[in-house]
């Protein structure tokens, strides 16, 4: 995924499914300088993880 699509997803009122390593995640924030996103598991604990934007996949 690219950074522009992540921005679109963050600003969208729709629920857009995004996966990281085959697991559904919510995107909480992006760090443009590092090209990373802060995510947490859908329906899981609220623990956040920083991941490379390129490793995210829109389903």
HELIX and SHEET records of a PDB file:
HELIX    1   1 UNK A    3  UNK A   11  1                                   9    
HELIX    2   2 UNK A   53  UNK A   55  5                                   3    
SHEET    1   A 5 UNK A  49  UNK A  52  0                                        
SHEET    2   A 5 UNK A  36  UNK A  41 -1                                        
SHEET    3   A 5 UNK A  23  UNK A  31 -1                                        
SHEET    4   A 5 UNK A  18  UNK A  20 -1                                        
SHEET    5   A 5 UNK A  56  UNK A  58 -1                                        
END                                                                             
